[in-house]
């Protein structure tokens, strides 16, 4: 998470371009999406570590935005069903995680998450 947090768009683009083949790029994307999904589903941090959970969520969201554009650019034609499937499952896990369900929190915690 720390390395991804420090990466700029320039770093992401450079890393994506460093893969020698689209197969290697697809393999990386499949793996990173699985890692993100595991981080969200397995709750790495205790529930009361709100700040760390939000930092993790910000890093994952930023990476998912970049990887969505990468997947669209490199894997729309021909369509790579497994990669798109993994991306959407990861995104759904991210969006439906307990730590983003604002209705279940107190007003102060809800406001902190929104900010």
Secondary structure as GFF3:
##gff-version 3
##sequence-region A 1 115
A	DSSP	alpha_helix	2	6	.	.	.	ID=ss1
A	DSSP	alpha_helix	9	17	.	.	.	ID=ss2
A	DSSP	alpha_helix	22	41	.	.	.	ID=ss3
A	DSSP	alpha_helix	50	75	.	.	.	ID=ss4
A	DSSP	alpha_helix	81	95	.	.	.	ID=ss5
A	DSSP	three_ten_helix	98	100	.	.	.	ID=ss6
A	DSSP	three_ten_helix	102	104	.	.	.	ID=ss7
A	DSSP	alpha_helix	107	114	.	.	.	ID=ss8
###
